[in-house]
């Protein structure tokens, strides 16, 4: 996973998680720390994607409201122009 500075950390994990870390690190040839960091990175990216999706939805809703506001200018009482038909 690359070089990184570590700080000791302790937390309790259920047995299945400990077994998974051991199996995954053995299968990939990495460390348990690498497995945890990869999982945390995937989770961080997922959350970032969710946050971006929410922000885009809010932004696009504002864009739709702006388009609707400008649509009223099309109905401001002016006569339609002839664009060379006929």
N, C-alpha and C positions, 0 to 999 in steps of 0.2 A: 504494500500500500504506500510505501515511501517512507521518508524520514520524517519524524515528528518528535517534538519534545513531550515527554509524558510527566504526569503527576500521579502519584499513587492514589488509588481510589478503591474503596471497598463498598460492596453492596451485595445484598442477598439475592440469589436467583433460585428458582425452582430447579429440581433435579433435571427435568427434561431440557431446560435451557443450558445447564452446565454440560450435559451430555452432548447437546447439539454443538456447543462451542468447541468441545474437544474433538468431535467427529469432523466438523467443518474445517477446523484449523489443520487437522491431520490430512484431510482430503485436498486442501489447497496448498499445503506446505507453508502456510503462514502461521501467525500467532493468534491466540485467542483475542488479543487486543486488536489485531487486524480485522478479525471477523466482526467484533463489536463496532469498530470504526466504520466499516463498510455498511453495516446495518444502520448506524446513526446517520451516515451520509445519505443513504437511500431515503430514510425517513425525513431528513431535512429537505431533500429535493422534492419529495412528495408534498410536504407542507408548503414549500415555496410555490409549487405549481398550483396548489389549491388557492393560495393567497392571490396569485396572479390572475387566476380565473375569476375570482370574486371581484377584484379590482377592474378587470376588463368588462365584466358584466355591468358594473356600476357606471363605468366610463361610457360604454356603448348606449346605455339607457339615456344618459345625458345627451349623447349625440342624436338619438332619435327625437328627444324633446326639442332640440335645436332645429332639426329638420322640420318638425311639425310647426314650430313657430315661424319659420321662413315660408312655409307653404301658404300662410295667410297673405303674404305679399303677392302671390299669384292671383289672388282674388281681391285686388285693391281698387277695382272699378275701371281699370284700363281696358280699352278695346283690344281684342286679340289681334296680333299682327299677322299679315299675310306673308308667308315664307315662300312665296313663289309657286304656290300650287295653282295651276290653272292657266 
